[in-house]
Amino acid sequence: ELIPRTLGEVDYAIMPGGVAWLSKVPAEDVLVQEKLTPNLELMVVVKKENLNSKWAQEVKQLYQSEALKKFISEDPDAKGRFIWPQQ
């Protein structure tokens, strides 16, 4: 992406959170973080015929796991960059 490569040449930049994350922009450099709303949440979807496949069930298990929830809330690089879905 162009924006992360030019950060050293500009006073500030506006970029999507995903671009900042993939470009390893440090969380402490972020001035304002976008507020995610339900209509902007990413979803994992599979074809109907794959719904009960082993791999799809494993992906579902991972996304619903306490280990991932802990990572999102505690890892210094992930903290504040993800929002755990509210039940």
PyMOL Python script that loads the backbone (N, CA, C, O; Angstrom):
from pymol import cmd

cmd.read_pdbstr("""\
ATOM      1  N   GLU A   1       0.836  -1.188   0.000  1.00  0.00           N
ATOM      2  CA  GLU A   1       0.000   0.000   0.000  1.00  0.00           C
ATOM      3  C   GLU A   1       0.879   1.250   0.000  1.00  0.00           C
ATOM      4  O   GLU A   1       1.965   1.254   0.579  1.00  0.00           O
ATOM      5  N   LEU A   2       0.416   2.273  -0.632  1.00  0.00           N
ATOM      6  CA  LEU A   2       1.179   3.503  -0.791  1.00  0.00           C
ATOM      7  C   LEU A   2       1.278   4.301   0.503  1.00  0.00           C
ATOM      8  O   LEU A   2       2.349   4.816   0.823  1.00  0.00           O
ATOM      9  N   ILE A   3       0.194   4.414   1.246  1.00  0.00           N
ATOM     10  CA  ILE A   3       0.189   5.274   2.439  1.00  0.00           C
ATOM     11  C   ILE A   3       1.260   4.864   3.453  1.00  0.00           C
ATOM     12  O   ILE A   3       2.043   5.717   3.870  1.00  0.00           O
ATOM     13  N   PRO A   4       1.329   3.596   3.866  1.00  0.00           N
ATOM     14  CA  PRO A   4       2.360   3.233   4.847  1.00  0.00           C
ATOM     15  C   PRO A   4       3.785   3.513   4.373  1.00  0.00           C
ATOM     16  O   PRO A   4       4.643   3.868   5.182  1.00  0.00           O
ATOM     17  N   ARG A   5       4.047   3.360   3.084  1.00  0.00           N
ATOM     18  CA  ARG A   5       5.399   3.601   2.567  1.00  0.00           C
ATOM     19  C   ARG A   5       5.766   5.074   2.597  1.00  0.00           C
ATOM     20  O   ARG A   5       6.951   5.405   2.598  1.00  0.00           O
ATOM     21  N   THR A   6       4.786   5.969   2.623  1.00  0.00           N
ATOM     22  CA  THR A   6       5.087   7.402   2.591  1.00  0.00           C
ATOM     23  C   THR A   6       4.992   8.063   3.966  1.00  0.00           C
ATOM     24  O   THR A   6       5.104   9.285   4.064  1.00  0.00           O
ATOM     25  N   LEU A   7       4.788   7.286   5.022  1.00  0.00           N
ATOM     26  CA  LEU A   7       4.627   7.877   6.355  1.00  0.00           C
ATOM     27  C   LEU A   7       5.819   8.748   6.766  1.00  0.00           C
ATOM     28  O   LEU A   7       5.632   9.735   7.477  1.00  0.00           O
ATOM     29  N   GLY A   8       7.004   8.417   6.349  1.00  0.00           N
ATOM     30  CA  GLY A   8       8.183   9.213   6.687  1.00  0.00           C
ATOM     31  C   GLY A   8       8.238  10.543   5.966  1.00  0.00           C
ATOM     32  O   GLY A   8       9.056  11.394   6.313  1.00  0.00           O
ATOM     33  N   GLU A   9       7.395  10.742   4.980  1.00  0.00           N
ATOM     34  CA  GLU A   9       7.408  11.962   4.173  1.00  0.00           C
ATOM     35  C   GLU A   9       6.238  12.902   4.452  1.00  0.00           C
ATOM     36  O   GLU A   9       6.168  13.988   3.878  1.00  0.00           O
ATOM     37  N   VAL A  10       5.320  12.495   5.328  1.00  0.00           N
ATOM     38  CA  VAL A  10       4.130  13.310   5.584  1.00  0.00           C
ATOM     39  C   VAL A  10       3.987  13.565   7.083  1.00  0.00           C
ATOM     40  O   VAL A  10       4.569  12.855   7.903  1.00  0.00           O
ATOM     41  N   ASP A  11       3.202  14.591   7.428  1.00  0.00           N
ATOM     42  CA  ASP A  11       2.955  14.899   8.831  1.00  0.00           C
ATOM     43  C   ASP A  11       1.932  13.941   9.436  1.00  0.00           C
ATOM     44  O   ASP A  11       2.043  13.576  10.607  1.00  0.00           O
ATOM     45  N   TYR A  12       0.950  13.537   8.658  1.00  0.00           N
ATOM     46  CA  TYR A  12      -0.044  12.581   9.120  1.00  0.00           C
ATOM     47  C   TYR A  12      -0.663  11.908   7.901  1.00  0.00           C
ATOM     48  O   TYR A  12      -0.547  12.392   6.775  1.00  0.00           O
ATOM     49  N   ALA A  13      -1.323  10.784   8.155  1.00  0.00           N
ATOM     50  CA  ALA A  13      -1.974  10.051   7.080  1.00  0.00           C
ATOM     51  C   ALA A  13      -3.236   9.409   7.633  1.00  0.00           C
ATOM     52  O   ALA A  13      -3.327   9.108   8.824  1.00  0.00           O
ATOM     53  N   ILE A  14      -4.194   9.207   6.763  1.00  0.00           N
ATOM     54  CA  ILE A  14      -5.430   8.508   7.113  1.00  0.00           C
ATOM     55  C   ILE A  14      -5.442   7.221   6.302  1.00  0.00           C
ATOM     56  O   ILE A  14      -5.313   7.240   5.078  1.00  0.00           O
ATOM     57  N   MET A  15      -5.599   6.102   7.003  1.00  0.00           N
ATOM     58  CA  MET A  15      -5.625   4.822   6.303  1.00  0.00           C
ATOM     59  C   MET A  15      -6.562   3.869   7.026  1.00  0.00           C
ATOM     60  O   MET A  15      -6.787   4.014   8.227  1.00  0.00           O
ATOM     61  N   PRO A  16      -7.105   2.904   6.313  1.00  0.00           N
ATOM     62  CA  PRO A  16      -7.951   1.904   6.961  1.00  0.00           C
ATOM     63  C   PRO A  16      -7.153   1.125   8.002  1.00  0.00           C
ATOM     64  O   PRO A  16      -5.951   0.910   7.845  1.00  0.00           O
ATOM     65  N   GLY A  17      -7.829   0.712   9.053  1.00  0.00           N
ATOM     66  CA  GLY A  17      -7.177  -0.020  10.127  1.00  0.00           C
ATOM     67  C   GLY A  17      -6.469  -1.267   9.657  1.00  0.00           C
ATOM     68  O   GLY A  17      -5.389  -1.593  10.150  1.00  0.00           O
ATOM     69  N   GLY A  18      -7.067  -1.975   8.705  1.00  0.00           N
ATOM     70  CA  GLY A  18      -6.443  -3.183   8.183  1.00  0.00           C
ATOM     71  C   GLY A  18      -5.118  -2.902   7.497  1.00  0.00           C
ATOM     72  O   GLY A  18      -4.185  -3.699   7.595  1.00  0.00           O
ATOM     73  N   VAL A  19      -5.030  -1.776   6.802  1.00  0.00           N
ATOM     74  CA  VAL A  19      -3.779  -1.398   6.139  1.00  0.00           C
ATOM     75  C   VAL A  19      -2.722  -1.077   7.198  1.00  0.00           C
ATOM     76  O   VAL A  19      -1.569  -1.490   7.078  1.00  0.00           O
ATOM     77  N   ALA A  20      -3.123  -0.344   8.226  1.00  0.00           N
ATOM     78  CA  ALA A  20      -2.190  -0.018   9.307  1.00  0.00           C
ATOM     79  C   ALA A  20      -1.691  -1.289   9.984  1.00  0.00           C
ATOM     80  O   ALA A  20      -0.498  -1.420  10.258  1.00  0.00           O
ATOM     81  N   TRP A  21      -2.592  -2.219  10.254  1.00  0.00           N
ATOM     82  CA  TRP A  21      -2.231  -3.474  10.916  1.00  0.00           C
ATOM     83  C   TRP A  21      -1.244  -4.263  10.069  1.00  0.00           C
ATOM     84  O   TRP A  21      -0.203  -4.686  10.572  1.00  0.00           O
ATOM     85  N   LEU A  22      -1.553  -4.469   8.789  1.00  0.00           N
ATOM     86  CA  LEU A  22      -0.689  -5.250   7.914  1.00  0.00           C
ATOM     87  C   LEU A  22       0.652  -4.574   7.686  1.00  0.00           C
ATOM     88  O   LEU A  22       1.650  -5.248   7.430  1.00  0.00           O
ATOM     89  N   SER A  23       0.689  -3.242   7.776  1.00  0.00           N
ATOM     90  CA  SER A  23       1.929  -2.500   7.576  1.00  0.00           C
ATOM     91  C   SER A  23       2.720  -2.353   8.867  1.00  0.00           C
ATOM     92  O   SER A  23       3.783  -1.732   8.891  1.00  0.00           O
ATOM     93  N   LYS A  24       2.185  -2.934   9.946  1.00  0.00           N
ATOM     94  CA  LYS A  24       2.837  -2.907  11.254  1.00  0.00           C
ATOM     95  C   LYS A  24       3.058  -1.492  11.783  1.00  0.00           C
ATOM     96  O   LYS A  24       4.079  -1.202  12.407  1.00  0.00           O
ATOM     97  N   VAL A  25       2.081  -0.614  11.521  1.00  0.00           N
ATOM     98  CA  VAL A  25       2.123   0.725  12.116  1.00  0.00           C
ATOM     99  C   VAL A  25       1.913   0.536  13.614  1.00  0.00           C
ATOM    100  O   VAL A  25       0.905  -0.049  14.010  1.00  0.00           O
ATOM    101  N   PRO A  26       2.825   1.007  14.461  1.00  0.00           N
ATOM    102  CA  PRO A  26       2.694   0.790  15.909  1.00  0.00           C
ATOM    103  C   PRO A  26       1.404   1.393  16.461  1.00  0.00           C
ATOM    104  O   PRO A  26       1.017   2.500  16.087  1.00  0.00           O
ATOM    105  N   ALA A  27       0.748   0.661  17.346  1.00  0.00           N
ATOM    106  CA  ALA A  27      -0.515   1.113  17.928  1.00  0.00           C
ATOM    107  C   ALA A  27      -0.363   2.474  18.599  1.00  0.00           C
ATOM    108  O   ALA A  27      -1.287   3.286  18.578  1.00  0.00           O
ATOM    109  N   GLU A  28       0.814   2.725  19.200  1.00  0.00           N
ATOM    110  CA  GLU A  28       1.003   4.009  19.894  1.00  0.00           C
ATOM    111  C   GLU A  28       1.114   5.199  18.931  1.00  0.00           C
ATOM    112  O   GLU A  28       1.050   6.348  19.370  1.00  0.00           O
ATOM    113  N   ASP A  29       1.279   4.943  17.637  1.00  0.00           N
ATOM    114  CA  ASP A  29       1.334   6.021  16.648  1.00  0.00           C
ATOM    115  C   ASP A  29      -0.048   6.437  16.152  1.00  0.00           C
ATOM    116  O   ASP A  29      -0.180   7.439  15.449  1.00  0.00           O
ATOM    117  N   VAL A  30      -1.065   5.681  16.510  1.00  0.00           N
ATOM    118  CA  VAL A  30      -2.419   5.961  16.039  1.00  0.00           C
ATOM    119  C   VAL A  30      -3.016   7.098  16.856  1.00  0.00           C
ATOM    120  O   VAL A  30      -3.061   7.029  18.084  1.00  0.00           O
ATOM    121  N   LEU A  31      -3.474   8.146  16.175  1.00  0.00           N
ATOM    122  CA  LEU A  31      -4.097   9.272  16.865  1.00  0.00           C
ATOM    123  C   LEU A  31      -5.580   9.039  17.099  1.00  0.00           C
ATOM    124  O   LEU A  31      -6.107   9.350  18.167  1.00  0.00           O
ATOM    125  N   VAL A  32      -6.251   8.488  16.088  1.00  0.00           N
ATOM    126  CA  VAL A  32      -7.684   8.216  16.176  1.00  0.00           C
ATOM    127  C   VAL A  32      -7.923   6.858  15.545  1.00  0.00           C
ATOM    128  O   VAL A  32      -7.383   6.547  14.483  1.00  0.00           O
ATOM    129  N   GLN A  33      -8.732   6.059  16.203  1.00  0.00           N
ATOM    130  CA  GLN A  33      -9.049   4.747  15.657  1.00  0.00           C
ATOM    131  C   GLN A  33     -10.516   4.703  15.290  1.00  0.00           C
ATOM    132  O   GLN A  33     -11.368   5.181  16.038  1.00  0.00           O
ATOM    133  N   GLU A  34     -10.806   4.129  14.135  1.00  0.00           N
ATOM    134  CA  GLU A  34     -12.185   4.047  13.685  1.00  0.00           C
ATOM    135  C   GLU A  34     -13.020   3.213  14.648  1.00  0.00           C
ATOM    136  O   GLU A  34     -12.529   2.256  15.247  1.00  0.00           O
ATOM    137  N   LYS A  35     -14.272   3.583  14.787  1.00  0.00           N
ATOM    138  CA  LYS A  35     -15.215   2.818  15.591  1.00  0.00           C
ATOM    139  C   LYS A  35     -15.931   1.852  14.661  1.00  0.00           C
ATOM    140  O   LYS A  35     -16.558   2.264  13.685  1.00  0.00           O
ATOM    141  N   LEU A  36     -15.836   0.578  14.966  1.00  0.00           N
ATOM    142  CA  LEU A  36     -16.486  -0.414  14.121  1.00  0.00           C
ATOM    143  C   LEU A  36     -17.959  -0.522  14.488  1.00  0.00           C
ATOM    144  O   LEU A  36     -18.325  -0.507  15.663  1.00  0.00           O
ATOM    145  N   THR A  37     -18.772  -0.628  13.491  1.00  0.00           N
ATOM    146  CA  THR A  37     -20.196  -0.819  13.688  1.00  0.00           C
ATOM    147  C   THR A  37     -20.564  -2.162  13.079  1.00  0.00           C
ATOM    148  O   THR A  37     -19.830  -2.669  12.230  1.00  0.00           O
ATOM    149  N   PRO A  38     -21.679  -2.747  13.488  1.00  0.00           N
ATOM    150  CA  PRO A  38     -22.039  -4.086  12.979  1.00  0.00           C
ATOM    151  C   PRO A  38     -22.036  -4.202  11.457  1.00  0.00           C
ATOM    152  O   PRO A  38     -21.725  -5.270  10.929  1.00  0.00           O
ATOM    153  N   ASN A  39     -22.369  -3.148  10.751  1.00  0.00           N
ATOM    154  CA  ASN A  39     -22.402  -3.248   9.289  1.00  0.00           C
ATOM    155  C   ASN A  39     -20.999  -3.250   8.670  1.00  0.00           C
ATOM    156  O   ASN A  39     -20.865  -3.456   7.464  1.00  0.00           O
ATOM    157  N   LEU A  40     -19.947  -3.024   9.478  1.00  0.00           N
ATOM    158  CA  LEU A  40     -18.581  -3.051   8.975  1.00  0.00           C
ATOM    159  C   LEU A  40     -17.786  -4.255   9.474  1.00  0.00           C
ATOM    160  O   LEU A  40     -16.609  -4.394   9.142  1.00  0.00           O
ATOM    161  N   GLU A  41     -18.409  -5.119  10.260  1.00  0.00           N
ATOM    162  CA  GLU A  41     -17.705  -6.273  10.791  1.00  0.00           C
ATOM    163  C   GLU A  41     -17.390  -7.255   9.675  1.00  0.00           C
ATOM    164  O   GLU A  41     -18.180  -7.445   8.750  1.00  0.00           O
ATOM    165  N   LEU A  42     -16.224  -7.875   9.777  1.00  0.00           N
ATOM    166  CA  LEU A  42     -15.863  -8.929   8.837  1.00  0.00           C
ATOM    167  C   LEU A  42     -16.462 -10.234   9.315  1.00  0.00           C
ATOM    168  O   LEU A  42     -16.538 -10.490  10.516  1.00  0.00           O
ATOM    169  N   MET A  43     -16.881 -11.046   8.387  1.00  0.00           N
ATOM    170  CA  MET A  43     -17.471 -12.338   8.722  1.00  0.00           C
ATOM    171  C   MET A  43     -16.725 -13.436   7.991  1.00  0.00           C
ATOM    172  O   MET A  43     -16.183 -13.230   6.905  1.00  0.00           O
ATOM    173  N   VAL A  44     -16.709 -14.596   8.605  1.00  0.00           N
ATOM    174  CA  VAL A  44     -16.179 -15.782   7.957  1.00  0.00           C
ATOM    175  C   VAL A  44     -17.381 -16.536   7.412  1.00  0.00           C
ATOM    176  O   VAL A  44     -18.299 -16.874   8.159  1.00  0.00           O
ATOM    177  N   VAL A  45     -17.375 -16.798   6.117  1.00  0.00           N
ATOM    178  CA  VAL A  45     -18.498 -17.508   5.500  1.00  0.00           C
ATOM    179  C   VAL A  45     -17.971 -18.678   4.684  1.00  0.00           C
ATOM    180  O   VAL A  45     -16.850 -18.648   4.176  1.00  0.00           O
ATOM    181  N   VAL A  46     -18.787 -19.691   4.568  1.00  0.00           N
ATOM    182  CA  VAL A  46     -18.452 -20.861   3.754  1.00  0.00           C
ATOM    183  C   VAL A  46     -19.649 -21.212   2.878  1.00  0.00           C
ATOM    184  O   VAL A  46     -20.782 -20.822   3.161  1.00  0.00           O
ATOM    185  N   LYS A  47     -19.377 -21.946   1.827  1.00  0.00           N
ATOM    186  CA  LYS A  47     -20.463 -22.436   0.991  1.00  0.00           C
ATOM    187  C   LYS A  47     -21.296 -23.412   1.812  1.00  0.00           C
ATOM    188  O   LYS A  47     -20.781 -24.096   2.697  1.00  0.00           O
ATOM    189  N   LYS A  48     -22.588 -23.467   1.507  1.00  0.00           N
ATOM    190  CA  LYS A  48     -23.502 -24.324   2.256  1.00  0.00           C
ATOM    191  C   LYS A  48     -23.024 -25.769   2.300  1.00  0.00           C
ATOM    192  O   LYS A  48     -23.149 -26.440   3.324  1.00  0.00           O
ATOM    193  N   GLU A  49     -22.477 -26.243   1.189  1.00  0.00           N
ATOM    194  CA  GLU A  49     -22.030 -27.640   1.157  1.00  0.00           C
ATOM    195  C   GLU A  49     -20.794 -27.894   2.036  1.00  0.00           C
ATOM    196  O   GLU A  49     -20.479 -29.046   2.336  1.00  0.00           O
ATOM    197  N   ASN A  50     -20.101 -26.836   2.444  1.00  0.00           N
ATOM    198  CA  ASN A  50     -18.932 -26.984   3.320  1.00  0.00           C
ATOM    199  C   ASN A  50     -19.248 -26.704   4.786  1.00  0.00           C
ATOM    200  O   ASN A  50     -18.366 -26.803   5.640  1.00  0.00           O
ATOM    201  N   LEU A  51     -20.472 -26.363   5.078  1.00  0.00           N
ATOM    202  CA  LEU A  51     -20.845 -25.939   6.431  1.00  0.00           C
ATOM    203  C   LEU A  51     -20.435 -26.919   7.515  1.00  0.00           C
ATOM    204  O   LEU A  51     -19.945 -26.511   8.568  1.00  0.00           O
ATOM    205  N   ASN A  52     -20.627 -28.201   7.270  1.00  0.00           N
ATOM    206  CA  ASN A  52     -20.314 -29.206   8.294  1.00  0.00           C
ATOM    207  C   ASN A  52     -18.985 -29.919   8.049  1.00  0.00           C
ATOM    208  O   ASN A  52     -18.705 -30.949   8.662  1.00  0.00           O
ATOM    209  N   SER A  53     -18.174 -29.369   7.154  1.00  0.00           N
ATOM    210  CA  SER A  53     -16.870 -29.993   6.899  1.00  0.00           C
ATOM    211  C   SER A  53     -15.971 -29.829   8.119  1.00  0.00           C
ATOM    212  O   SER A  53     -16.165 -28.929   8.936  1.00  0.00           O
ATOM    213  N   LYS A  54     -14.992 -30.709   8.224  1.00  0.00           N
ATOM    214  CA  LYS A  54     -14.080 -30.671   9.379  1.00  0.00           C
ATOM    215  C   LYS A  54     -13.362 -29.326   9.453  1.00  0.00           C
ATOM    216  O   LYS A  54     -13.295 -28.726  10.526  1.00  0.00           O
ATOM    217  N   TRP A  55     -12.820 -28.839   8.326  1.00  0.00           N
ATOM    218  CA  TRP A  55     -12.056 -27.605   8.355  1.00  0.00           C
ATOM    219  C   TRP A  55     -12.930 -26.406   8.723  1.00  0.00           C
ATOM    220  O   TRP A  55     -12.480 -25.514   9.441  1.00  0.00           O
ATOM    221  N   ALA A  56     -14.169 -26.375   8.241  1.00  0.00           N
ATOM    222  CA  ALA A  56     -15.060 -25.264   8.574  1.00  0.00           C
ATOM    223  C   ALA A  56     -15.401 -25.270  10.060  1.00  0.00           C
ATOM    224  O   ALA A  56     -15.468 -24.214  10.689  1.00  0.00           O
ATOM    225  N   GLN A  57     -15.613 -26.443  10.615  1.00  0.00           N
ATOM    226  CA  GLN A  57     -15.903 -26.558  12.045  1.00  0.00           C
ATOM    227  C   GLN A  57     -14.688 -26.149  12.875  1.00  0.00           C
ATOM    228  O   GLN A  57     -14.840 -25.544  13.936  1.00  0.00           O
ATOM    229  N   GLU A  58     -13.475 -26.477  12.397  1.00  0.00           N
ATOM    230  CA  GLU A  58     -12.255 -26.090  13.105  1.00  0.00           C
ATOM    231  C   GLU A  58     -12.060 -24.575  13.079  1.00  0.00           C
ATOM    232  O   GLU A  58     -11.661 -23.979  14.079  1.00  0.00           O
ATOM    233  N   VAL A  59     -12.343 -23.956  11.936  1.00  0.00           N
ATOM    234  CA  VAL A  59     -12.247 -22.492  11.842  1.00  0.00           C
ATOM    235  C   VAL A  59     -13.248 -21.846  12.795  1.00  0.00           C
ATOM    236  O   VAL A  59     -12.911 -20.899  13.506  1.00  0.00           O
ATOM    237  N   LYS A  60     -14.470 -22.355  12.810  1.00  0.00           N
ATOM    238  CA  LYS A  60     -15.500 -21.829  13.707  1.00  0.00           C
ATOM    239  C   LYS A  60     -15.056 -21.955  15.163  1.00  0.00           C
ATOM    240  O   LYS A  60     -15.196 -21.019  15.950  1.00  0.00           O
ATOM    241  N   GLN A  61     -14.522 -23.121  15.507  1.00  0.00           N
ATOM    242  CA  GLN A  61     -14.050 -23.351  16.876  1.00  0.00           C
ATOM    243  C   GLN A  61     -12.964 -22.359  17.254  1.00  0.00           C
ATOM    244  O   GLN A  61     -12.974 -21.816  18.359  1.00  0.00           O
ATOM    245  N   LEU A  62     -12.029 -22.121  16.345  1.00  0.00           N
ATOM    246  CA  LEU A  62     -10.945 -21.178  16.613  1.00  0.00           C
ATOM    247  C   LEU A  62     -11.487 -19.770  16.845  1.00  0.00           C
ATOM    248  O   LEU A  62     -11.112 -19.112  17.816  1.00  0.00           O
ATOM    249  N   TYR A  63     -12.356 -19.311  15.968  1.00  0.00           N
ATOM    250  CA  TYR A  63     -12.882 -17.962  16.086  1.00  0.00           C
ATOM    251  C   TYR A  63     -13.720 -17.770  17.345  1.00  0.00           C
ATOM    252  O   TYR A  63     -13.855 -16.648  17.834  1.00  0.00           O
ATOM    253  N   GLN A  64     -14.275 -18.839  17.867  1.00  0.00           N
ATOM    254  CA  GLN A  64     -15.085 -18.743  19.080  1.00  0.00           C
ATOM    255  C   GLN A  64     -14.306 -19.145  20.333  1.00  0.00           C
ATOM    256  O   GLN A  64     -14.885 -19.237  21.416  1.00  0.00           O
ATOM    257  N   SER A  65     -13.006 -19.384  20.197  1.00  0.00           N
ATOM    258  CA  SER A  65     -12.210 -19.901  21.306  1.00  0.00           C
ATOM    259  C   SER A  65     -11.807 -18.814  22.304  1.00  0.00           C
ATOM    260  O   SER A  65     -11.687 -17.637  21.961  1.00  0.00           O
ATOM    261  N   GLU A  66     -11.608 -19.239  23.523  1.00  0.00           N
ATOM    262  CA  GLU A  66     -11.102 -18.341  24.565  1.00  0.00           C
ATOM    263  C   GLU A  66      -9.671 -17.919  24.247  1.00  0.00           C
ATOM    264  O   GLU A  66      -9.268 -16.807  24.588  1.00  0.00           O
ATOM    265  N   ALA A  67      -8.899 -18.791  23.600  1.00  0.00           N
ATOM    266  CA  ALA A  67      -7.511 -18.460  23.260  1.00  0.00           C
ATOM    267  C   ALA A  67      -7.454 -17.250  22.324  1.00  0.00           C
ATOM    268  O   ALA A  67      -6.627 -16.358  22.517  1.00  0.00           O
ATOM    269  N   LEU A  68      -8.326 -17.214  21.314  1.00  0.00           N
ATOM    270  CA  LEU A  68      -8.344 -16.073  20.401  1.00  0.00           C
ATOM    271  C   LEU A  68      -8.850 -14.828  21.114  1.00  0.00           C
ATOM    272  O   LEU A  68      -8.317 -13.737  20.915  1.00  0.00           O
ATOM    273  N   LYS A  69      -9.867 -14.983  21.934  1.00  0.00           N
ATOM    274  CA  LYS A  69     -10.395 -13.850  22.699  1.00  0.00           C
ATOM    275  C   LYS A  69      -9.304 -13.270  23.603  1.00  0.00           C
ATOM    276  O   LYS A  69      -9.164 -12.052  23.710  1.00  0.00           O
ATOM    277  N   LYS A  70      -8.538 -14.140  24.247  1.00  0.00           N
ATOM    278  CA  LYS A  70      -7.448 -13.696  25.120  1.00  0.00           C
ATOM    279  C   LYS A  70      -6.383 -12.971  24.305  1.00  0.00           C
ATOM    280  O   LYS A  70      -5.898 -11.917  24.716  1.00  0.00           O
ATOM    281  N   PHE A  71      -6.018 -13.531  23.152  1.00  0.00           N
ATOM    282  CA  PHE A  71      -5.027 -12.893  22.292  1.00  0.00           C
ATOM    283  C   PHE A  71      -5.470 -11.489  21.890  1.00  0.00           C
ATOM    284  O   PHE A  71      -4.695 -10.536  21.976  1.00  0.00           O
ATOM    285  N   ILE A  72      -6.715 -11.371  21.451  1.00  0.00           N
ATOM    286  CA  ILE A  72      -7.230 -10.078  20.999  1.00  0.00           C
ATOM    287  C   ILE A  72      -7.237  -9.051  22.127  1.00  0.00           C
ATOM    288  O   ILE A  72      -6.984  -7.869  21.891  1.00  0.00           O
ATOM    289  N   SER A  73      -7.522  -9.486  23.337  1.00  0.00           N
ATOM    290  CA  SER A  73      -7.618  -8.526  24.444  1.00  0.00           C
ATOM    291  C   SER A  73      -6.295  -8.271  25.154  1.00  0.00           C
ATOM    292  O   SER A  73      -6.163  -7.262  25.846  1.00  0.00           O
ATOM    293  N   GLU A  74      -5.297  -9.170  25.001  1.00  0.00           N
ATOM    294  CA  GLU A  74      -4.076  -9.035  25.786  1.00  0.00           C
ATOM    295  C   GLU A  74      -2.795  -8.830  24.989  1.00  0.00           C
ATOM    296  O   GLU A  74      -1.865  -8.203  25.498  1.00  0.00           O
ATOM    297  N   ASP A  75      -2.709  -9.328  23.770  1.00  0.00           N
ATOM    298  CA  ASP A  75      -1.471  -9.197  23.008  1.00  0.00           C
ATOM    299  C   ASP A  75      -1.205  -7.720  22.705  1.00  0.00           C
ATOM    300  O   ASP A  75      -2.091  -7.032  22.199  1.00  0.00           O
ATOM    301  N   PRO A  76       0.002  -7.221  23.006  1.00  0.00           N
ATOM    302  CA  PRO A  76       0.292  -5.790  22.809  1.00  0.00           C
ATOM    303  C   PRO A  76       0.093  -5.320  21.371  1.00  0.00           C
ATOM    304  O   PRO A  76      -0.309  -4.179  21.147  1.00  0.00           O
ATOM    305  N   ASP A  77       0.368  -6.180  20.399  1.00  0.00           N
ATOM    306  CA  ASP A  77       0.199  -5.782  19.001  1.00  0.00           C
ATOM    307  C   ASP A  77      -1.247  -5.850  18.542  1.00  0.00           C
ATOM    308  O   ASP A  77      -1.616  -5.180  17.578  1.00  0.00           O
ATOM    309  N   ALA A  78      -2.073  -6.642  19.210  1.00  0.00           N
ATOM    310  CA  ALA A  78      -3.472  -6.793  18.816  1.00  0.00           C
ATOM    311  C   ALA A  78      -4.388  -5.915  19.648  1.00  0.00           C
ATOM    312  O   ALA A  78      -5.459  -5.524  19.184  1.00  0.00           O
ATOM    313  N   LYS A  79      -3.984  -5.598  20.870  1.00  0.00           N
ATOM    314  CA  LYS A  79      -4.843  -4.854  21.798  1.00  0.00           C
ATOM    315  C   LYS A  79      -5.286  -3.519  21.173  1.00  0.00           C
ATOM    316  O   LYS A  79      -4.466  -2.737  20.693  1.00  0.00           O
ATOM    317  N   GLY A  80      -6.571  -3.293  21.195  1.00  0.00           N
ATOM    318  CA  GLY A  80      -7.112  -2.050  20.661  1.00  0.00           C
ATOM    319  C   GLY A  80      -7.324  -2.051  19.166  1.00  0.00           C
ATOM    320  O   GLY A  80      -7.899  -1.105  18.628  1.00  0.00           O
ATOM    321  N   ARG A  81      -6.876  -3.085  18.480  1.00  0.00           N
ATOM    322  CA  ARG A  81      -7.036  -3.131  17.027  1.00  0.00           C
ATOM    323  C   ARG A  81      -8.191  -4.019  16.612  1.00  0.00           C
ATOM    324  O   ARG A  81      -8.606  -3.996  15.453  1.00  0.00           O
ATOM    325  N   PHE A  82      -8.713  -4.801  17.542  1.00  0.00           N
ATOM    326  CA  PHE A  82      -9.830  -5.682  17.256  1.00  0.00           C
ATOM    327  C   PHE A  82     -10.913  -5.451  18.299  1.00  0.00           C
ATOM    328  O   PHE A  82     -10.630  -5.038  19.423  1.00  0.00           O
ATOM    329  N   ILE A  83     -12.122  -5.716  17.923  1.00  0.00           N
ATOM    330  CA  ILE A  83     -13.228  -5.633  18.867  1.00  0.00           C
ATOM    331  C   ILE A  83     -13.853  -7.022  18.939  1.00  0.00           C
ATOM    332  O   ILE A  83     -14.277  -7.568  17.920  1.00  0.00           O
ATOM    333  N   TRP A  84     -13.907  -7.579  20.111  1.00  0.00           N
ATOM    334  CA  TRP A  84     -14.508  -8.909  20.274  1.00  0.00           C
ATOM    335  C   TRP A  84     -16.014  -8.777  20.204  1.00  0.00           C
ATOM    336  O   TRP A  84     -16.584  -7.936  20.898  1.00  0.00           O
ATOM    337  N   PRO A  85     -16.680  -9.584  19.385  1.00  0.00           N
ATOM    338  CA  PRO A  85     -18.152  -9.470  19.269  1.00  0.00           C
ATOM    339  C   PRO A  85     -18.843  -9.643  20.613  1.00  0.00           C
ATOM    340  O   PRO A  85     -18.486 -10.523  21.396  1.00  0.00           O
ATOM    341  N   GLN A  86     -19.805  -8.822  20.865  1.00  0.00           N
ATOM    342  CA  GLN A  86     -20.584  -8.914  22.094  1.00  0.00           C
ATOM    343  C   GLN A  86     -21.694  -9.951  21.898  1.00  0.00           C
ATOM    344  O   GLN A  86     -22.333  -9.992  20.847  1.00  0.00           O
ATOM    345  N   GLN A  87     -21.915 -10.772  22.899  1.00  0.00           N
ATOM    346  CA  GLN A  87     -22.950 -11.806  22.805  1.00  0.00           C
ATOM    347  C   GLN A  87     -24.280 -11.258  23.261  1.00  0.00           C
ATOM    348  O   GLN A  87     -25.278 -11.977  23.256  1.00  0.00           O
TER     349      GLN A  87
END
""", "prot")
cmd.dss("prot")
cmd.show_as("cartoon", "prot")
cmd.util.cbc("prot")
cmd.orient("prot")
